[in-house]
Amino acid sequence: MKIRTAEFIKSVAALNQLPVSKFPEVAFLGRSNVGKSSLINSVCNRKSLAKTSSQPGKTRVINFYKINDNMHFVDLPGYGYAKVPDKIRSGWKQLIEGYLKKSRNLKLGLVITDARHEPTKLDYAMIRWLDFYTIPYGIILTKSDKMPRHKIQLRVTEIEKIIRQQSEHCKAVLSYSSFSNEGKPELLSLIGNAVALTTNTNSPNT
């Protein structure tokens, strides 16, 4: 898969604002400050398509991007950031889970984690949630340029071992660097394969 065009479509603060479309969707999920926006910019080869911030928890909406005029990237609010009011965090949770349950075009979820740290309980909770609703997903370890190669590979192997024991829906565990684009071909291949497949007819997202 090659990304030729990418453009911002809209921000959604409530589920009744979701765009009406038949385009396949790829959702980006992860804790605040794990580099979701930088990852999207890197994958799309655009410097400022997705706005990055040094302030975790700033993104409080779902952002939609049209890719190649035939699919959507969906950037969901970062979860797990404690320094916001409980009411806001509760709203994020409802928005994220509501989208994942409601979207009929979702083909792939990408759970983004920081390669320098083990996935948190919230990350594994999100993975179990995707498994429960039979949503195919990949786990992407960002900021891989900040760790030695052998430690990155060890982290990937450890997570694969844990996930393979309990999941039938994980399609890949990949490392990625938004700085060097390491892992970009593998991630694009994962996305391309997912959007080309017919969604499982047993899934609530069909």
Backbone as CSV, one residue per row, in Angstrom:
resi,resn,N_x,N_y,N_z,CA_x,CA_y,CA_z,C_x,C_y,C_z
1,MET,0.838,-1.196,0.000,0.000,0.000,0.000,0.875,1.249,0.000
2,LYS,0.475,2.260,-0.760,1.173,3.537,-0.799,0.173,4.658,-0.562
3,ILE,0.494,5.558,0.352,-0.386,6.688,0.614,0.001,7.840,-0.311
4,ARG,-0.927,8.219,-1.170,-0.688,9.281,-2.150,-1.244,10.620,-1.679
5,THR,-2.434,10.593,-1.048,-3.061,11.822,-0.572,-3.605,11.603,0.835
6,ALA,-3.602,12.662,1.625,-4.134,12.607,2.988,-4.627,13.997,3.359
7,GLU,-5.851,14.071,3.866,-6.389,15.369,4.258,-7.292,15.239,5.472
8,PHE,-7.281,16.273,6.310,-8.158,16.317,7.470,-9.595,16.517,7.007
9,ILE,-10.527,15.747,7.610,-11.940,15.853,7.241,-12.738,16.605,8.292
10,LYS,-12.751,16.099,9.527,-13.530,16.755,10.571,-13.149,16.216,11.945
11,SER,-13.498,16.991,12.975,-13.378,16.559,14.354,-14.774,16.273,14.892
12,VAL,-14.871,15.222,15.686,-16.156,14.771,16.204,-16.094,14.753,17.725
13,ALA,-17.009,15.482,18.360,-17.047,15.533,19.824,-18.180,14.707,20.404
14,ALA,-19.073,14.211,19.532,-20.205,13.400,19.981,-20.514,12.359,18.910
15,LEU,-21.059,11.231,19.338,-21.279,10.120,18.408,-22.266,10.470,17.303
16,ASN,-23.194,11.386,17.561,-24.152,11.749,16.516,-23.532,12.637,15.446
17,GLN,-22.256,12.976,15.612,-21.548,13.778,14.612,-20.674,12.931,13.690
18,LEU,-20.652,11.616,13.889,-19.801,10.762,13.059,-20.163,10.917,11.590
19,PRO,-19.185,10.995,10.700,-19.480,11.165,9.275,-20.183,9.944,8.698
20,VAL,-21.061,10.204,7.754,-21.733,9.122,7.043,-20.878,8.757,5.833
21,SER,-20.362,7.542,5.832,-19.428,7.144,4.775,-19.382,5.626,4.686
22,LYS,-19.022,5.137,3.520,-18.799,3.708,3.334,-17.309,3.384,3.238
23,PHE,-16.463,4.391,3.442,-15.020,4.158,3.394,-14.590,3.246,4.540
24,PRO,-13.704,2.287,4.287,-13.124,1.504,5.391,-12.334,2.410,6.318
25,GLU,-12.309,2.051,7.597,-11.671,2.886,8.607,-10.597,2.122,9.374
26,VAL,-9.530,2.827,9.695,-8.462,2.316,10.561,-8.387,3.244,11.759
27,ALA,-8.572,2.697,12.961,-8.604,3.513,14.171,-7.263,3.459,14.890
28,PHE,-6.783,4.622,15.325,-5.551,4.741,16.087,-5.908,4.975,17.551
29,LEU,-5.484,4.036,18.415,-5.807,4.102,19.832,-4.539,4.079,20.663
30,GLY,-4.555,4.750,21.798,-3.382,4.706,22.656,-3.470,5.711,23.780
31,ARG,-2.627,5.522,24.772,-2.569,6.479,25.870,-2.077,7.837,25.372
32,SER,-2.384,8.866,26.137,-1.887,10.198,25.804,-0.360,10.200,25.797
33,ASN,0.208,10.917,24.848,1.654,11.131,24.778,2.450,9.901,24.359
34,VAL,1.832,8.988,23.605,2.602,7.856,23.073,3.022,8.086,21.623
35,GLY,2.625,9.222,21.056,3.069,9.548,19.702,2.095,9.187,18.603
36,LYS,0.780,9.185,18.898,-0.193,8.846,17.856,-0.149,9.838,16.696
37,SER,-0.147,11.129,17.023,-0.151,12.146,15.963,1.121,12.075,15.121
38,SER,2.257,11.900,15.768,3.521,11.787,15.024,3.506,10.552,14.133
39,LEU,2.915,9.468,14.612,2.812,8.248,13.814,1.964,8.476,12.571
40,ILE,0.818,9.118,12.745,-0.057,9.394,11.600,0.661,10.273,10.587
41,ASN,1.336,11.311,11.056,2.078,12.190,10.142,3.162,11.428,9.389
42,SER,3.849,10.546,10.089,4.922,9.770,9.463,4.366,8.811,8.411
43,VAL,3.317,8.101,8.765,2.725,7.139,7.829,2.226,7.846,6.575
44,CYS,1.651,9.035,6.763,1.083,9.774,5.636,2.101,10.656,4.925
45,ASN,3.344,10.681,5.458,4.400,11.513,4.888,4.007,12.984,4.866
46,ARG,3.365,13.418,5.969,2.960,14.806,6.133,3.453,15.306,7.487
47,LYS,4.003,16.500,7.528,4.596,17.003,8.770,3.563,17.471,9.794
48,SER,2.436,17.988,9.336,1.489,18.585,10.275,0.042,18.223,9.970
49,LEU,-0.183,17.055,9.389,-1.556,16.614,9.137,-2.299,16.456,10.460
50,ALA,-1.699,15.684,11.363,-2.245,15.535,12.712,-1.450,16.443,13.637
51,LYS,-2.145,17.242,14.417,-1.473,18.216,15.274,-0.868,17.522,16.486
52,THR,0.423,17.748,16.697,1.106,17.198,17.867,1.106,18.241,18.976
53,SER,1.234,17.770,20.213,1.238,18.672,21.359,2.145,18.124,22.440
54,SER,2.798,19.042,23.153,3.619,18.631,24.291,2.771,18.468,25.544
55,GLN,1.486,18.781,25.418,0.572,18.689,26.557,-0.295,17.443,26.412
56,PRO,-0.015,16.379,27.171,-0.820,15.164,27.078,-2.281,15.446,27.409
57,GLY,-3.159,14.715,26.737,-4.578,14.848,27.043,-5.255,16.018,26.355
58,LYS,-4.557,16.689,25.446,-5.131,17.871,24.804,-6.214,17.489,23.787
59,THR,-5.999,16.394,23.072,-6.974,15.979,22.072,-8.186,15.353,22.749
60,ARG,-9.339,15.964,22.563,-10.552,15.511,23.247,-11.664,15.177,22.263
61,VAL,-11.303,15.002,21.005,-12.275,14.696,19.964,-11.751,13.543,19.118
62,ILE,-12.608,12.998,18.261,-12.186,12.028,17.262,-11.880,12.785,15.978
63,ASN,-10.684,12.607,15.448,-10.300,13.282,14.214,-10.309,12.293,13.046
64,PHE,-10.950,12.704,11.957,-11.044,11.876,10.757,-10.165,12.451,9.650
65,TYR,-9.425,11.557,8.994,-8.570,11.934,7.869,-8.913,11.044,6.675
66,LYS,-9.061,11.660,5.513,-9.324,10.888,4.291,-8.005,10.544,3.628
67,ILE,-7.811,9.256,3.361,-6.567,8.746,2.796,-6.834,8.179,1.400
68,ASN,-6.088,8.671,0.412,-6.192,8.163,-0.968,-7.598,8.236,-1.544
69,ASP,-8.438,9.090,-0.966,-9.828,9.243,-1.440,-10.631,7.952,-1.357
70,ASN,-10.166,6.988,-0.526,-10.926,5.738,-0.456,-10.920,5.077,0.926
71,MET,-10.397,5.753,1.943,-10.422,5.199,3.287,-10.242,6.314,4.306
72,HIS,-10.525,6.012,5.566,-10.357,6.982,6.643,-9.390,6.466,7.701
73,PHE,-8.501,7.341,8.149,-7.778,7.134,9.397,-8.574,7.854,10.484
74,VAL,-8.751,7.198,11.615,-9.561,7.751,12.702,-8.697,7.836,13.954
75,ASP,-8.383,9.052,14.365,-7.519,9.296,15.524,-8.402,9.527,16.742
76,LEU,-8.393,8.560,17.667,-9.242,8.634,18.852,-8.515,9.330,20.001
77,PRO,-9.254,9.946,20.930,-8.600,10.637,22.059,-7.689,9.700,22.844
78,GLY,-6.575,10.232,23.312,-5.677,9.436,24.139,-6.314,9.107,25.473
79,TYR,-6.176,7.879,25.907,-6.795,7.478,27.170,-5.745,7.398,28.283
80,GLY,-6.217,7.405,29.516,-5.331,7.155,30.651,-4.607,8.354,31.202
81,TYR,-4.906,9.561,30.706,-4.212,10.733,31.251,-4.950,11.223,32.481
82,ALA,-4.270,11.273,33.614,-4.921,11.516,34.904,-5.173,12.997,35.189
83,LYS,-4.397,13.894,34.573,-4.465,15.300,34.960,-5.553,16.068,34.221
84,VAL,-6.705,15.450,34.119,-7.892,16.120,33.602,-9.045,15.724,34.511
85,PRO,-10.111,16.527,34.555,-11.242,16.190,35.429,-11.852,14.836,35.091
86,ASP,-12.376,14.158,36.114,-12.989,12.848,35.926,-14.089,12.890,34.875
87,LYS,-14.840,13.992,34.837,-15.945,14.114,33.875,-15.427,14.054,32.443
88,ILE,-14.281,14.692,32.198,-13.714,14.691,30.842,-13.206,13.304,30.482
89,ARG,-12.490,12.668,31.420,-11.980,11.317,31.145,-13.116,10.344,30.894
90,SER,-14.217,10.495,31.638,-15.387,9.640,31.427,-15.977,9.879,30.043
91,GLY,-15.974,11.142,29.606,-16.487,11.466,28.278,-15.638,10.860,27.183
92,TRP,-14.288,10.888,27.364,-13.394,10.247,26.396,-13.718,8.764,26.275
93,LYS,-13.879,8.104,27.426,-14.144,6.665,27.445,-15.418,6.344,26.664
94,GLN,-16.460,7.131,26.900,-17.718,6.906,26.197,-17.566,7.150,24.702
95,LEU,-16.783,8.168,24.345,-16.590,8.493,22.936,-15.806,7.390,22.231
96,ILE,-14.728,6.920,22.857,-13.896,5.871,22.261,-14.690,4.578,22.104
97,GLU,-15.292,4.106,23.194,-16.011,2.837,23.144,-17.251,2.940,22.265
98,GLY,-17.911,4.110,22.302,-19.088,4.291,21.458,-18.738,4.206,19.988
99,TYR,-17.621,4.842,19.603,-17.196,4.760,18.208,-16.876,3.321,17.815
100,LEU,-16.104,2.628,18.642,-15.677,1.274,18.293,-16.865,0.323,18.160
101,LYS,-17.902,0.543,18.960,-19.095,-0.309,18.865,-19.993,0.101,17.700
102,LYS,-20.002,1.398,17.393,-20.975,1.904,16.423,-20.481,1.851,14.982
103,SER,-19.176,2.016,14.782,-18.664,2.092,13.416,-18.880,0.780,12.671
104,ARG,-19.494,0.881,11.515,-19.721,-0.305,10.674,-18.647,-0.442,9.606
105,ASN,-17.718,0.514,9.578,-16.680,0.493,8.556,-15.305,0.166,9.121
106,LEU,-15.226,-0.075,10.431,-13.930,-0.283,11.072,-13.321,-1.615,10.645
107,LYS,-12.154,-1.560,10.041,-11.465,-2.747,9.561,-10.278,-3.128,10.430
108,LEU,-9.714,-2.140,11.150,-8.491,-2.418,11.910,-8.341,-1.388,13.023
109,GLY,-7.990,-1.881,14.208,-7.591,-0.997,15.296,-6.083,-1.092,15.479
110,LEU,-5.445,0.045,15.693,-4.006,0.072,15.956,-3.796,0.581,17.378
111,VAL,-3.337,-0.309,18.252,-3.087,0.056,19.646,-1.642,0.556,19.727
112,ILE,-1.484,1.837,20.009,-0.171,2.474,19.993,0.389,2.512,21.414
113,THR,1.600,1.992,21.594,2.265,2.035,22.894,3.680,2.573,22.715
114,ASP,4.272,3.034,23.808,5.644,3.544,23.814,6.591,2.358,23.996
115,ALA,7.473,2.151,23.041,8.368,0.988,23.074,9.251,0.953,24.307
116,ARG,9.488,2.110,24.920,10.389,2.179,26.067,9.768,1.628,27.339
117,HIS,8.458,1.394,27.293,7.754,0.926,28.485,6.870,-0.268,28.144
118,GLU,6.640,-1.115,29.110,5.709,-2.211,28.902,4.295,-1.654,28.752
119,PRO,3.445,-2.318,27.958,2.047,-1.881,27.875,1.411,-1.839,29.264
120,THR,0.567,-0.848,29.490,-0.068,-0.679,30.788,-1.331,-1.535,30.897
121,LYS,-1.913,-1.533,32.078,-3.181,-2.242,32.283,-4.264,-1.687,31.362
122,LEU,-4.229,-0.379,31.129,-5.208,0.221,30.227,-5.009,-0.254,28.792
123,ASP,-3.753,-0.405,28.381,-3.483,-0.924,27.039,-4.043,-2.338,26.884
124,TYR,-3.778,-3.186,27.877,-4.280,-4.561,27.800,-5.796,-4.612,27.916
125,ALA,-6.383,-3.664,28.662,-7.843,-3.598,28.739,-8.424,-3.259,27.365
126,MET,-7.773,-2.335,26.648,-8.222,-1.996,25.302,-8.086,-3.194,24.365
127,ILE,-6.991,-3.934,24.491,-6.783,-5.121,23.663,-7.868,-6.158,23.930
128,ARG,-8.192,-6.386,25.204,-9.252,-7.349,25.534,-10.592,-6.885,24.990
129,TRP,-10.804,-5.588,25.020,-12.058,-5.035,24.500,-12.162,-5.292,22.997
130,LEU,-11.082,-5.060,22.256,-11.078,-5.314,20.818,-11.292,-6.798,20.530
131,ASP,-10.664,-7.650,21.336,-10.852,-9.087,21.175,-12.305,-9.485,21.390
132,PHE,-12.911,-8.940,22.438,-14.285,-9.300,22.776,-15.240,-8.985,21.631
133,TYR,-15.016,-7.857,20.967,-15.873,-7.450,19.865,-15.332,-7.894,18.505
134,THR,-14.371,-8.794,18.527,-13.799,-9.411,17.315,-13.340,-8.368,16.291
135,ILE,-12.715,-7.314,16.783,-12.165,-6.282,15.907,-10.691,-6.603,15.651
136,PRO,-10.283,-6.836,14.423,-8.865,-7.096,14.138,-8.009,-5.906,14.574
137,TYR,-6.806,-6.183,15.061,-5.967,-5.090,15.523,-4.487,-5.439,15.401
138,GLY,-3.680,-4.399,15.438,-2.237,-4.546,15.524,-1.737,-3.734,16.705
139,ILE,-0.597,-4.104,17.245,0.034,-3.364,18.326,1.294,-2.713,17.776
140,ILE,1.389,-1.390,17.910,2.487,-0.638,17.320,3.305,-0.009,18.439
141,LEU,4.586,-0.377,18.517,5.487,0.160,19.535,6.237,1.351,18.952
142,THR,5.856,2.553,19.356,6.450,3.760,18.799,7.738,4.147,19.528
143,LYS,8.408,5.144,18.967,9.645,5.705,19.542,10.751,4.652,19.616
144,SER,10.765,3.744,18.648,11.750,2.656,18.667,13.174,3.169,18.464
145,ASP,13.324,4.375,17.906,14.670,4.928,17.711,15.321,5.320,19.034
146,LYS,14.548,5.345,20.102,15.079,5.741,21.400,15.567,4.544,22.226
147,MET,15.561,3.349,21.610,16.024,2.141,22.290,16.967,1.356,21.403
148,PRO,17.907,0.598,21.983,18.761,-0.287,21.178,17.915,-1.326,20.437
149,ARG,18.359,-1.695,19.246,17.601,-2.622,18.412,17.302,-3.930,19.129
150,HIS,18.271,-4.495,19.861,18.031,-5.789,20.491,16.968,-5.685,21.591
151,LYS,16.882,-4.524,22.253,15.858,-4.350,23.290,14.474,-4.187,22.672
152,ILE,14.423,-3.518,21.531,13.145,-3.388,20.821,12.637,-4.757,20.403
153,GLN,13.515,-5.564,19.813,13.103,-6.883,19.362,12.660,-7.754,20.521
154,LEU,13.350,-7.632,21.645,12.958,-8.379,22.834,11.571,-7.966,23.302
155,ARG,11.296,-6.661,23.288,9.982,-6.168,23.694,8.886,-6.698,22.769
156,VAL,9.144,-6.665,21.468,8.175,-7.185,20.498,7.897,-8.670,20.760
157,THR,8.967,-9.437,20.973,8.818,-10.874,21.217,8.027,-11.143,22.487
158,GLU,8.299,-10.384,23.537,7.589,-10.571,24.806,6.094,-10.304,24.649
159,ILE,5.758,-9.207,23.962,4.346,-8.857,23.780,3.657,-9.875,22.884
160,GLU,4.329,-10.293,21.818,3.751,-11.318,20.939,3.415,-12.572,21.720
161,LYS,4.308,-12.991,22.599,4.100,-14.205,23.380,2.870,-14.077,24.256
162,ILE,2.726,-12.934,24.915,1.570,-12.707,25.788,0.277,-12.677,24.976
163,ILE,0.294,-11.934,23.871,-0.927,-11.742,23.081,-1.358,-13.025,22.390
164,ARG,-0.412,-13.762,21.841,-0.769,-14.975,21.097,-1.426,-16.021,21.991
165,GLN,-1.157,-15.961,23.284,-1.741,-16.921,24.209,-3.214,-16.641,24.482
166,GLN,-3.669,-15.432,24.195,-5.027,-15.065,24.588,-5.841,-14.395,23.492
167,SER,-5.277,-14.222,22.307,-5.984,-13.465,21.279,-5.954,-14.160,19.930
168,GLU,-7.083,-14.108,19.240,-7.165,-14.624,17.877,-7.227,-13.488,16.863
169,HIS,-7.263,-12.258,17.349,-7.537,-11.131,16.454,-6.360,-10.190,16.275
170,CYS,-5.258,-10.454,16.963,-4.060,-9.641,16.771,-3.375,-10.053,15.472
171,LYS,-3.201,-9.106,14.576,-2.620,-9.393,13.261,-1.113,-9.177,13.217
172,ALA,-0.596,-8.337,14.124,0.843,-8.087,14.113,1.235,-7.271,15.334
173,VAL,2.483,-7.446,15.756,3.110,-6.575,16.753,4.333,-5.979,16.065
174,LEU,4.342,-4.659,15.868,5.385,-4.004,15.087,6.043,-2.883,15.884
175,SER,7.320,-2.658,15.641,7.995,-1.477,16.180,8.005,-0.399,15.110
176,TYR,8.038,0.871,15.555,7.941,1.979,14.602,8.684,3.196,15.140
177,SER,9.323,3.908,14.249,9.965,5.180,14.590,9.432,6.266,13.664
178,SER,8.754,7.249,14.230,8.293,8.381,13.433,9.454,9.275,13.019
179,PHE,10.604,9.118,13.681,11.799,9.899,13.352,12.504,9.342,12.115
180,SER,12.658,8.020,12.072,13.405,7.401,10.968,12.511,6.662,9.967
181,ASN,11.205,6.530,10.299,10.252,5.759,9.487,10.535,4.261,9.508
182,GLU,11.343,3.820,10.468,11.570,2.374,10.637,10.244,1.706,10.962
183,GLY,9.908,0.645,10.232,8.659,-0.067,10.423,7.526,0.402,9.531
184,LYS,7.770,1.453,8.740,6.694,2.003,7.904,6.191,1.020,6.846
185,PRO,7.069,0.332,6.107,6.564,-0.628,5.111,5.689,-1.715,5.733
186,GLU,6.089,-2.204,6.897,5.321,-3.262,7.556,3.953,-2.748,8.015
187,LEU,3.926,-1.519,8.523,2.652,-0.966,8.972,1.721,-0.696,7.796
188,LEU,2.255,-0.160,6.709,1.435,0.079,5.526,0.890,-1.226,4.956
189,SER,1.694,-2.281,5.001,1.232,-3.589,4.541,0.090,-4.101,5.424
190,LEU,0.229,-3.934,6.747,-0.819,-4.349,7.672,-2.119,-3.605,7.391
191,ILE,-2.029,-2.295,7.191,-3.217,-1.492,6.910,-3.827,-1.883,5.569
192,GLY,-2.981,-2.027,4.545,-3.488,-2.382,3.219,-4.201,-3.712,3.201
193,ASN,-3.655,-4.701,3.885,-4.297,-6.009,3.944,-5.627,-5.937,4.672
194,ALA,-5.688,-5.130,5.737,-6.909,-5.054,6.536,-8.058,-4.398,5.782
195,VAL,-7.788,-3.305,5.106,-8.876,-2.593,4.439,-9.337,-3.326,3.188
196,ALA,-8.527,-4.245,2.697,-8.907,-5.007,1.508,-9.773,-6.206,1.846
197,LEU,-9.842,-6.567,3.139,-10.586,-7.749,3.554,-12.046,-7.426,3.828
198,THR,-12.888,-8.425,3.663,-14.284,-8.285,4.055,-14.397,-8.486,5.537
199,THR,-15.104,-7.593,6.236,-15.246,-7.696,7.675,-15.986,-8.963,8.055
200,ASN,-15.552,-9.575,9.138,-16.187,-10.786,9.683,-17.672,-10.574,9.867
201,THR,-18.477,-11.412,9.282,-19.918,-11.231,9.359,-20.470,-11.450,10.748
202,ASN,-19.673,-12.023,11.657,-20.116,-12.207,13.021,-19.812,-11.006,13.897
203,SER,-19.128,-10.013,13.339,-18.739,-8.862,14.117,-19.879,-7.860,14.197
204,PRO,-20.054,-7.164,15.348,-21.072,-6.126,15.445,-20.738,-4.913,14.604
205,ASN,-19.551,-4.882,14.025,-19.146,-3.750,13.209,-19.426,-3.983,11.726
206,THR,-20.169,-5.013,11.386,-20.479,-5.264,9.988,-21.859,-4.732,9.651
